[in-house]
Amino acid sequence: MSDDKDAVDAITAQWFAVRPDLETAPMAVFGRIYRIARAMGDAMEQCYGRFGISRGEFDVVATLRRSGDPYTLSPRQLSATLMLTTGGMTGRLDKLEKAGLLVRKPDPHDRRGLQVTITDRGLALIDEAVTAGLEVQRAALTGLTDEEVVVLTGLLRRLLAGV
């Protein structure tokens, strides 16, 4: 365990100096979560950018990949999984289809519906991109032991369940 102080420690110390009555532990936790999320979001955006896609576009193609063979979902299923509006999803699908990473076809079971399917090119790209992204994430965890990663994962899972 490191005793090094960080920017969040400086902020909580400043609050203690002017408001010693405040319990700043939540600020210390969430300040770090926000900073980690921002830094890792930027790192992932840069990583996926090497493949010509944004994080949001990665999420769409990765969701199709995770769905299993035949790697097909409806736009509504994609929107629900990614918590996106249908308008936001349409824009992403347009760009990804133009790039040849997925195709939209009529749903054979619903004349009004569409199915979105990953292409062979999209499958190859997402497999490379997910591997590269995991390398970036793994590198960010190098300061922790395997046991610490397991503990942190469990703590974050409990925190997430409570919000």
C-alpha atoms as a printed R data frame, in Angstrom:
    type eleno elety resid chain resno       x       y       z
1   ATOM     1    CA   MET     A     1   0.000   0.000   0.000
2   ATOM     2    CA   SER     A     2   1.429   3.365  -1.011
3   ATOM     3    CA   ASP     A     3   1.405   6.411   1.254
4   ATOM     4    CA   ASP     A     4   1.800   8.761  -1.710
5   ATOM     5    CA   LYS     A     5  -0.674  11.626  -1.687
6   ATOM     6    CA   ASP     A     6  -2.600  12.490  -4.827
7   ATOM     7    CA   ALA     A     7  -4.693  15.412  -6.077
8   ATOM     8    CA   VAL     A     8  -7.819  14.037  -4.408
9   ATOM     9    CA   ASP     A     9  -6.001  13.997  -1.051
10  ATOM    10    CA   ALA     A    10  -5.129  17.663  -1.608
11  ATOM    11    CA   ILE     A    11  -8.775  18.509  -2.295
12  ATOM    12    CA   THR     A    12 -10.064  16.692   0.780
13  ATOM    13    CA   ALA     A    13  -7.329  18.326   2.901
14  ATOM    14    CA   GLN     A    14  -8.435  21.734   1.653
15  ATOM    15    CA   TRP     A    15 -12.021  20.941   2.632
16  ATOM    16    CA   PHE     A    16 -10.847  19.784   6.064
17  ATOM    17    CA   ALA     A    17  -8.995  23.079   6.524
18  ATOM    18    CA   VAL     A    18 -12.110  25.164   5.865
19  ATOM    19    CA   ARG     A    19 -14.819  22.712   6.974
20  ATOM    20    CA   PRO     A    20 -13.415  20.241   9.530
21  ATOM    21    CA   ASP     A    21 -16.974  19.120  10.271
22  ATOM    22    CA   LEU     A    22 -17.316  17.449   6.848
23  ATOM    23    CA   GLU     A    23 -16.749  13.724   6.406
24  ATOM    24    CA   THR     A    24 -14.968  13.693   3.028
25  ATOM    25    CA   ALA     A    25 -14.483   9.929   2.575
26  ATOM    26    CA   PRO     A    26 -17.214   9.795  -0.130
27  ATOM    27    CA   MET     A    27 -15.507  12.672  -1.947
28  ATOM    28    CA   ALA     A    28 -12.196  10.792  -1.795
29  ATOM    29    CA   VAL     A    29 -13.763   7.615  -3.229
30  ATOM    30    CA   PHE     A    30 -15.813   9.216  -5.986
31  ATOM    31    CA   GLY     A    31 -13.171  11.792  -6.860
32  ATOM    32    CA   ARG     A    32 -10.839   8.931  -7.683
33  ATOM    33    CA   ILE     A    33 -13.522   6.965  -9.536
34  ATOM    34    CA   TYR     A    34 -14.286  10.023 -11.698
35  ATOM    35    CA   ARG     A    35 -10.603  10.627 -12.428
36  ATOM    36    CA   ILE     A    36  -9.990   6.973 -13.280
37  ATOM    37    CA   ALA     A    37 -13.060   6.882 -15.527
38  ATOM    38    CA   ARG     A    38 -11.959  10.006 -17.386
39  ATOM    39    CA   ALA     A    39  -8.355   8.817 -17.821
40  ATOM    40    CA   MET     A    40  -9.370   5.323 -18.905
41  ATOM    41    CA   GLY     A    41 -12.094   6.666 -21.183
42  ATOM    42    CA   ASP     A    42  -9.497   8.782 -22.950
43  ATOM    43    CA   ALA     A    43  -7.070   5.847 -23.144
44  ATOM    44    CA   MET     A    44  -9.735   3.547 -24.583
45  ATOM    45    CA   GLU     A    45 -10.844   6.175 -27.097
46  ATOM    46    CA   GLN     A    46  -7.233   6.462 -28.271
47  ATOM    47    CA   CYS     A    47  -6.855   2.679 -28.407
48  ATOM    48    CA   TYR     A    48 -10.015   2.118 -30.442
49  ATOM    49    CA   GLY     A    49  -9.192   5.097 -32.632
50  ATOM    50    CA   ARG     A    50  -6.286   3.079 -34.014
51  ATOM    51    CA   PHE     A    51  -8.951   0.777 -35.468
52  ATOM    52    CA   GLY     A    52 -10.962   3.662 -36.941
53  ATOM    53    CA   ILE     A    53 -13.779   3.463 -34.381
54  ATOM    54    CA   SER     A    54 -14.853   5.408 -31.319
55  ATOM    55    CA   ARG     A    55 -15.642   3.895 -27.920
56  ATOM    56    CA   GLY     A    56 -19.348   4.141 -28.709
57  ATOM    57    CA   GLU     A    57 -18.893   2.392 -32.028
58  ATOM    58    CA   PHE     A    58 -16.747  -0.246 -30.334
59  ATOM    59    CA   ASP     A    59 -19.629  -0.866 -27.921
60  ATOM    60    CA   VAL     A    60 -22.058  -1.518 -30.791
61  ATOM    61    CA   VAL     A    61 -19.805  -3.960 -32.636
62  ATOM    62    CA   ALA     A    62 -18.694  -5.619 -29.382
63  ATOM    63    CA   THR     A    63 -22.335  -6.125 -28.361
64  ATOM    64    CA   LEU     A    64 -23.007  -7.908 -31.649
65  ATOM    65    CA   ARG     A    65 -19.865 -10.023 -31.150
66  ATOM    66    CA   ARG     A    66 -20.840 -10.969 -27.592
67  ATOM    67    CA   SER     A    67 -24.323 -11.992 -28.735
68  ATOM    68    CA   GLY     A    68 -22.800 -15.090 -30.365
69  ATOM    69    CA   ASP     A    69 -23.232 -16.615 -33.773
70  ATOM    70    CA   PRO     A    70 -24.941 -15.366 -35.993
71  ATOM    71    CA   TYR     A    71 -23.941 -12.021 -34.337
72  ATOM    72    CA   THR     A    72 -27.326 -10.473 -35.075
73  ATOM    73    CA   LEU     A    73 -29.546  -8.195 -32.976
74  ATOM    74    CA   SER     A    74 -32.301  -5.714 -33.694
75  ATOM    75    CA   PRO     A    75 -31.559  -1.992 -33.392
76  ATOM    76    CA   ARG     A    76 -33.988  -1.970 -30.433
77  ATOM    77    CA   GLN     A    77 -32.005  -4.717 -28.663
78  ATOM    78    CA   LEU     A    78 -28.773  -2.829 -29.281
79  ATOM    79    CA   SER     A    79 -30.282   0.426 -27.986
80  ATOM    80    CA   ALA     A    80 -31.552  -1.277 -24.836
81  ATOM    81    CA   THR     A    81 -28.240  -3.021 -24.155
82  ATOM    82    CA   LEU     A    82 -26.217   0.162 -24.650
83  ATOM    83    CA   MET     A    83 -28.777   2.495 -23.025
84  ATOM    84    CA   LEU     A    84 -28.949   4.668 -26.148
85  ATOM    85    CA   THR     A    85 -31.849   6.423 -27.796
86  ATOM    86    CA   THR     A    86 -32.922   4.995 -31.134
87  ATOM    87    CA   GLY     A    87 -31.708   8.205 -32.787
88  ATOM    88    CA   GLY     A    88 -28.264   7.836 -31.229
89  ATOM    89    CA   MET     A    89 -28.141   4.221 -32.302
90  ATOM    90    CA   THR     A    90 -29.137   5.054 -35.882
91  ATOM    91    CA   GLY     A    91 -26.186   7.419 -36.232
92  ATOM    92    CA   ARG     A    92 -23.750   4.810 -34.996
93  ATOM    93    CA   LEU     A    93 -25.238   2.111 -37.215
94  ATOM    94    CA   ASP     A    94 -25.043   4.398 -40.262
95  ATOM    95    CA   LYS     A    95 -21.332   5.031 -39.695
96  ATOM    96    CA   LEU     A    96 -20.507   1.390 -38.945
97  ATOM    97    CA   GLU     A    97 -22.450   0.139 -41.958
98  ATOM    98    CA   LYS     A    98 -20.703   2.663 -44.213
99  ATOM    99    CA   ALA     A    99 -17.363   1.369 -42.844
100 ATOM   100    CA   GLY     A   100 -18.370  -2.188 -43.748
101 ATOM   101    CA   LEU     A   101 -18.363  -3.431 -40.146
102 ATOM   102    CA   LEU     A   102 -22.038  -4.383 -40.038
103 ATOM   103    CA   VAL     A   103 -25.080  -4.727 -42.288
104 ATOM   104    CA   ARG     A   104 -28.757  -4.010 -41.703
105 ATOM   105    CA   LYS     A   105 -31.293  -6.320 -43.290
106 ATOM   106    CA   PRO     A   106 -35.052  -6.692 -43.021
107 ATOM   107    CA   ASP     A   107 -36.150  -8.932 -40.148
108 ATOM   108    CA   PRO     A   108 -37.671 -12.087 -41.731
109 ATOM   109    CA   HIS     A   109 -39.984 -12.448 -38.706
110 ATOM   110    CA   ASP     A   110 -41.201  -8.830 -38.592
111 ATOM   111    CA   ARG     A   111 -41.824  -6.893 -41.805
112 ATOM   112    CA   ARG     A   112 -41.422  -3.600 -39.942
113 ATOM   113    CA   GLY     A   113 -38.181  -4.559 -38.226
114 ATOM   114    CA   LEU     A   114 -34.493  -4.706 -39.055
115 ATOM   115    CA   GLN     A   115 -31.685  -6.987 -38.016
116 ATOM   116    CA   VAL     A   116 -28.122  -5.784 -37.564
117 ATOM   117    CA   THR     A   117 -25.364  -8.312 -38.271
118 ATOM   118    CA   ILE     A   118 -21.614  -7.971 -37.887
119 ATOM   119    CA   THR     A   119 -19.645  -8.524 -41.104
120 ATOM   120    CA   ASP     A   120 -16.524 -10.662 -41.430
121 ATOM   121    CA   ARG     A   121 -14.535  -7.432 -41.498
122 ATOM   122    CA   GLY     A   122 -16.306  -6.232 -38.359
123 ATOM   123    CA   LEU     A   123 -15.678  -9.540 -36.618
124 ATOM   124    CA   ALA     A   124 -11.956  -9.400 -37.362
125 ATOM   125    CA   LEU     A   125 -11.736  -5.755 -36.301
126 ATOM   126    CA   ILE     A   126 -13.590  -6.219 -33.010
127 ATOM   127    CA   ASP     A   127 -11.495  -9.231 -32.068
128 ATOM   128    CA   GLU     A   128  -8.337  -7.151 -32.542
129 ATOM   129    CA   ALA     A   129  -9.789  -4.085 -30.831
130 ATOM   130    CA   VAL     A   130 -11.017  -5.944 -27.751
131 ATOM   131    CA   THR     A   131  -7.593  -7.552 -27.338
132 ATOM   132    CA   ALA     A   132  -5.883  -4.171 -27.639
133 ATOM   133    CA   GLY     A   133  -8.341  -2.600 -25.205
134 ATOM   134    CA   LEU     A   134  -7.748  -5.319 -22.627
135 ATOM   135    CA   GLU     A   135  -4.000  -4.679 -22.915
136 ATOM   136    CA   VAL     A   136  -4.577  -1.001 -22.089
137 ATOM   137    CA   GLN     A   137  -6.784  -1.922 -19.129
138 ATOM   138    CA   ARG     A   138  -4.340  -4.568 -17.908
139 ATOM   139    CA   ALA     A   139  -1.510  -2.026 -18.044
140 ATOM   140    CA   ALA     A   140  -3.545   0.348 -15.881
141 ATOM   141    CA   LEU     A   141  -3.824  -2.360 -13.220
142 ATOM   142    CA   THR     A   142  -0.099  -3.179 -13.041
143 ATOM   143    CA   GLY     A   143   0.250  -1.334  -9.729
144 ATOM   144    CA   LEU     A   144  -2.123  -3.822  -8.088
145 ATOM   145    CA   THR     A   145  -1.573  -7.457  -7.167
146 ATOM   146    CA   ASP     A   146  -3.900 -10.113  -8.548
147 ATOM   147    CA   GLU     A   147  -5.514 -10.352  -5.121
148 ATOM   148    CA   GLU     A   148  -6.040  -6.591  -4.966
149 ATOM   149    CA   VAL     A   149  -7.727  -6.684  -8.374
150 ATOM   150    CA   VAL     A   150 -10.113  -9.379  -7.110
151 ATOM   151    CA   VAL     A   151 -10.903  -7.343  -3.967
152 ATOM   152    CA   LEU     A   152 -11.336  -4.121  -5.958
153 ATOM   153    CA   THR     A   153 -13.648  -5.880  -8.415
154 ATOM   154    CA   GLY     A   154 -15.827  -7.118  -5.576
155 ATOM   155    CA   LEU     A   155 -15.938  -3.739  -3.860
156 ATOM   156    CA   LEU     A   156 -16.839  -1.939  -7.067
157 ATOM   157    CA   ARG     A   157 -19.544  -4.531  -7.821
158 ATOM   158    CA   ARG     A   158 -21.101  -3.905  -4.369
159 ATOM   159    CA   LEU     A   159 -20.843  -0.130  -4.816
160 ATOM   160    CA   LEU     A   160 -22.461  -0.293  -8.246
161 ATOM   161    CA   ALA     A   161 -25.302  -2.455  -6.940
162 ATOM   162    CA   GLY     A   162 -26.039   0.197  -4.331
163 ATOM   163    CA   VAL     A   163 -26.368   3.176  -6.655
